Amino acid sequence: MKKIVFAAVFFLGLISLSLNGFAQQKSFSPYSMETMGAIDATPEQRAALKELVDRYKPKFKEVKDNQSAMSKEEYTAQWKKLTSERTKEYTKLWTPEQAKKLRELRTAGKSGN
């Protein structure tokens, strides 16, 4: 009986560890240092990305801070507008090869691989 209980606890422990590892998989982050390394971003590109992020951070904060004074539609529209502007600038930073690698990483991140 003890062997059965031990085996059951051991088996459940293995399942728990497996699920925990699966849940901890990182999703794709286009601004992370890991992503910059994966696409071989140059120091100049990294500096330009930092400047881009630093420039947009207060803009997003302002929209978020004023969220209560806006309708949900206004808030969503302003957020999408900022996101679109930032994305356009972001995509201009990369070479065609880097852009392709970013698309691959994004796809892999969405699928959980």
MIDOSE-1310 file (N, C-alpha, C; in nm, 2 decimals, decimal comma, always signed):
residues 113
mkki	+0,08/-0,12/+0,00/+0,00/+0,00/+0,00/+0,09/+0,13/+0,00; +0,20/+0,12/+0,08/+0,29/+0,24/+0,09/+0,35/+0,26/-0,05; +0,38/+0,16/-0,12/+0,44/+0,17/-0,25/+0,35/+0,24/-0,35; +0,22/+0,20/-0,34/+0,12/+0,26/-0,43/+0,10/+0,41/-0,40
vfaa	+0,10/+0,45/-0,27/+0,08/+0,59/-0,23/+0,21/+0,66/-0,28; +0,33/+0,61/-0,25/+0,45/+0,67/-0,29/+0,45/+0,69/-0,44; +0,42/+0,59/-0,52/+0,42/+0,60/-0,66/+0,32/+0,71/-0,71; +0,20/+0,72/-0,65/+0,10/+0,82/-0,69/+0,15/+0,96/-0,66
vffl	+0,21/+0,98/-0,54/+0,27/+1,11/-0,50/+0,38/+1,15/-0,60; +0,47/+1,05/-0,63/+0,58/+1,08/-0,72/+0,53/+1,11/-0,86; +0,43/+1,04/-0,90/+0,37/+1,07/-1,04/+0,31/+1,21/-1,04; +0,23/+1,24/-0,94/+0,17/+1,37/-0,93/+0,27/+1,48/-0,92
glis	+0,38/+1,46/-0,85/+0,49/+1,56/-0,84/+0,55/+1,58/-0,98; +0,57/+1,48/-1,06/+0,63/+1,49/-1,19/+0,53/+1,57/-1,28; +0,40/+1,54/-1,27/+0,31/+1,62/-1,35/+0,31/+1,77/-1,31; +0,32/+1,79/-1,18/+0,32/+1,93/-1,13/+0,44/+2,00/-1,19
lsln	+0,56/+1,94/-1,18/+0,68/+2,00/-1,24/+0,67/+2,03/-1,39; +0,61/+1,94/-1,46/+0,59/+1,95/-1,60/+0,50/+2,07/-1,63; +0,39/+2,08/-1,56/+0,30/+2,19/-1,59/+0,36/+2,32/-1,54; +0,43/+2,32/-1,44/+0,50/+2,45/-1,39/+0,60/+2,50/-1,50
gfaq	+0,67/+2,41/-1,55/+0,77/+2,44/-1,66/+0,70/+2,50/-1,78; +0,59/+2,44/-1,82/+0,51/+2,48/-1,93/+0,45/+2,62/-1,91; +0,40/+2,65/-1,79/+0,34/+2,77/-1,76/+0,45/+2,89/-1,75; +0,57/+2,85/-1,73/+0,67/+2,96/-1,72/+0,74/+2,99/-1,85
qksf	+0,69/+2,94/-1,96/+0,75/+2,97/-2,09/+0,72/+3,12/-2,12; +0,83/+3,19/-2,16/+0,81/+3,33/-2,19/+0,74/+3,36/-2,32; +0,66/+3,46/-2,32/+0,60/+3,50/-2,45/+0,70/+3,59/-2,52; +0,68/+3,62/-2,64/+0,76/+3,71/-2,72/+0,75/+3,85/-2,67
spys	+0,87/+3,91/-2,65/+0,87/+4,05/-2,61/+0,97/+4,12/-2,71; +0,91/+4,21/-2,80/+0,99/+4,27/-2,91/+1,09/+4,37/-2,85; +1,08/+4,41/-2,73/+1,18/+4,51/-2,68/+1,28/+4,45/-2,58; +1,28/+4,32/-2,56/+1,37/+4,26/-2,46/+1,51/+4,25/-2,51
metm	+1,60/+4,23/-2,42/+1,74/+4,21/-2,45/+1,76/+4,08/-2,52; +1,68/+3,98/-2,48/+1,69/+3,85/-2,55/+1,66/+3,86/-2,70; +1,55/+3,93/-2,73/+1,51/+3,95/-2,87/+1,62/+4,03/-2,94; +1,68/+4,13/-2,88/+1,79/+4,21/-2,95/+1,91/+4,12/-2,98
gaid	+1,94/+4,03/-2,89/+2,05/+3,93/-2,91/+2,01/+3,83/-3,02; +1,89/+3,79/-3,02/+1,84/+3,69/-3,12/+1,85/+3,74/-3,26; +1,83/+3,87/-3,28/+1,83/+3,93/-3,42/+1,96/+4,00/-3,45; +2,06/+3,99/-3,36/+2,19/+4,05/-3,37/+2,18/+4,20/-3,40
atpe	+2,10/+4,27/-3,31/+2,09/+4,41/-3,32/+2,22/+4,48/-3,29; +2,25/+4,58/-3,37/+2,38/+4,65/-3,35/+2,37/+4,75/-3,23; +2,48/+4,79/-3,18/+2,47/+4,89/-3,07/+2,39/+5,02/-3,11; +2,40/+5,06/-3,23/+2,33/+5,17/-3,28/+2,17/+5,14/-3,28
qraa	+2,14/+5,02/-3,32/+2,00/+4,99/-3,32/+1,94/+4,98/-3,18; +2,02/+4,92/-3,09/+1,98/+4,91/-2,95/+1,96/+5,05/-2,89; +2,05/+5,14/-2,92/+2,04/+5,28/-2,87/+1,91/+5,35/-2,93; +1,89/+5,32/-3,06/+1,77/+5,38/-3,12/+1,64/+5,32/-3,06
lkel	+1,64/+5,19/-3,03/+1,53/+5,13/-2,96/+1,50/+5,19/-2,83; +1,61/+5,21/-2,75/+1,60/+5,27/-2,62/+1,54/+5,41/-2,62; +1,59/+5,48/-2,72/+1,53/+5,62/-2,74/+1,39/+5,61/-2,77; +1,35/+5,52/-2,86/+1,21/+5,51/-2,90/+1,12/+5,47/-2,78
vdry	+1,16/+5,38/-2,70/+1,09/+5,34/-2,58/+1,08/+5,45/-2,48; +1,19/+5,52/-2,46/+1,19/+5,63/-2,37/+1,10/+5,75/-2,41; +1,09/+5,77/-2,54/+1,01/+5,87/-2,60/+0,86/+5,84/-2,59; +0,83/+5,72/-2,60/+0,69/+5,68/-2,60/+0,63/+5,65/-2,46
kpkf	+0,72/+5,62/-2,37/+0,68/+5,58/-2,23/+0,59/+5,69/-2,17; +0,63/+5,82/-2,17/+0,55/+5,92/-2,11/+0,42/+5,94/-2,19; +0,42/+5,92/-2,32/+0,29/+5,93/-2,39/+0,19/+5,83/-2,35; +0,24/+5,70/-2,34/+0,15/+5,60/-2,29/+0,10/+5,62/-2,15
kevk	+0,19/+5,67/-2,06/+0,16/+5,70/-1,92/+0,05/+5,81/-1,92; +0,06/+5,91/-2,00/-0,04/+6,02/-2,00/-0,18/+5,97/-2,04; -0,18/+5,88/-2,14/-0,31/+5,83/-2,18/-0,37/+5,74/-2,07; -0,28/+5,66/-2,01/-0,33/+5,58/-1,90/-0,37/+5,66/-1,78
dnqs	-0,30/+5,76/-1,75/-0,34/+5,85/-1,63/-0,47/+5,92/-1,66; -0,50/+5,95/-1,78/-0,62/+6,02/-1,82/-0,74/+5,93/-1,85; -0,72/+5,80/-1,83/-0,82/+5,70/-1,87/-0,95/+5,73/-1,81; -0,96/+5,77/-1,69/-1,09/+5,79/-1,62/-1,16/+5,91/-1,68
amsk	-1,10/+6,00/-1,74/-1,16/+6,12/-1,80/-1,21/+6,09/-1,95; -1,18/+5,97/-2,00/-1,22/+5,93/-2,13/-1,32/+5,82/-2,14; -1,39/+5,82/-2,25/-1,48/+5,70/-2,27/-1,38/+5,58/-2,30; -1,44/+5,46/-2,29/-1,36/+5,34/-2,33/-1,31/+5,35/-2,47
eeyt	-1,40/+5,40/-2,56/-1,37/+5,41/-2,70/-1,26/+5,51/-2,73; -1,26/+5,63/-2,66/-1,16/+5,73/-2,67/-1,02/+5,67/-2,62; -1,03/+5,61/-2,51/-0,90/+5,55/-2,45/-0,85/+5,45/-2,55; -0,93/+5,36/-2,60/-0,88/+5,25/-2,69/-0,83/+5,31/-2,82
aqwk	-0,89/+5,42/-2,87/-0,85/+5,48/-2,99/-0,71/+5,55/-2,97; -0,69/+5,62/-2,86/-0,57/+5,68/-2,83/-0,45/+5,58/-2,81; -0,49/+5,47/-2,74/-0,39/+5,37/-2,72/-0,34/+5,30/-2,85; -0,44/+5,27/-2,93/-0,41/+5,21/-3,06/-0,33/+5,30/-3,15
klts	-0,36/+5,43/-3,15/-0,29/+5,53/-3,23/-0,14/+5,54/-3,18; -0,12/+5,54/-3,05/+0,02/+5,55/-3,01/+0,09/+5,42/-3,04; +0,03/+5,30/-3,02/+0,09/+5,18/-3,05/+0,12/+5,17/-3,20; +0,03/+5,21/-3,29/+0,06/+5,21/-3,43/+0,18/+5,30/-3,47
ertk	+0,18/+5,42/-3,41/+0,29/+5,51/-3,44/+0,43/+5,45/-3,39; +0,43/+5,39/-3,27/+0,55/+5,33/-3,22/+0,59/+5,21/-3,30; +0,50/+5,13/-3,35/+0,53/+5,01/-3,43/+0,59/+5,05/-3,56; +0,53/+5,16/-3,62/+0,59/+5,20/-3,75/+0,74/+5,24/-3,73
eytk	+0,77/+5,31/-3,63/+0,90/+5,35/-3,60/+0,99/+5,23/-3,57; +0,93/+5,14/-3,49/+1,01/+5,02/-3,45/+1,05/+4,94/-3,57; +0,96/+4,92/-3,67/+0,99/+4,84/-3,78/+1,10/+4,90/-3,87; +1,11/+5,03/-3,87/+1,21/+5,10/-3,95/+1,35/+5,08/-3,90
lwtp	+1,36/+5,03/-3,78/+1,50/+5,02/-3,72/+1,57/+4,90/-3,77; +1,50/+4,80/-3,83/+1,56/+4,67/-3,86/+1,59/+4,65/-4,01; +1,69/+4,57/-4,03/+1,72/+4,52/-4,17/+1,61/+4,42/-4,21; +1,60/+4,39/-4,34/+1,50/+4,29/-4,38/+1,52/+4,16/-4,32
eqak	+1,65/+4,12/-4,30/+1,68/+3,99/-4,23/+1,63/+3,99/-4,09; +1,66/+4,10/-4,02/+1,62/+4,12/-3,88/+1,47/+4,12/-3,87; +1,40/+4,18/-3,96/+1,25/+4,19/-3,95/+1,20/+4,05/-3,97; +1,26/+3,97/-4,06/+1,21/+3,83/-4,08/+1,23/+3,75/-3,96
klre	+1,34/+3,77/-3,89/+1,37/+3,69/-3,77/+1,27/+3,74/-3,66; +1,24/+3,86/-3,65/+1,14/+3,91/-3,55/+1,00/+3,85/-3,58; +0,96/+3,84/-3,70/+0,83/+3,77/-3,74/+0,84/+3,63/-3,69; +0,95/+3,56/-3,72/+0,96/+3,42/-3,68/+0,95/+3,41/-3,52
lrta	+1,02/+3,49/-3,45/+1,02/+3,49/-3,31/+0,88/+3,52/-3,25; +0,81/+3,61/-3,31/+0,67/+3,65/-3,27/+0,58/+3,53/-3,29; +0,59/+3,46/-3,41/+0,51/+3,35/-3,44/+0,54/+3,23/-3,34; +0,67/+3,21/-3,31/+0,70/+3,11/-3,22/+0,65/+3,14/-3,08
gksg	+0,66/+3,27/-3,04/+0,61/+3,31/-2,91/+0,46/+3,29/-2,89; +0,39/+3,32/-3,00/+0,24/+3,30/-2,99/+0,20/+3,15/-2,98; +0,28/+3,07/-3,05/+0,25/+2,92/-3,04/+0,30/+2,86/-2,92; +0,38/+2,93/-2,84/+0,43/+2,87/-2,71/+0,56/+2,79/-2,73
n	+0,62/+2,80/-2,84/+0,75/+2,72/-2,86/+0,87/+2,80/-2,82
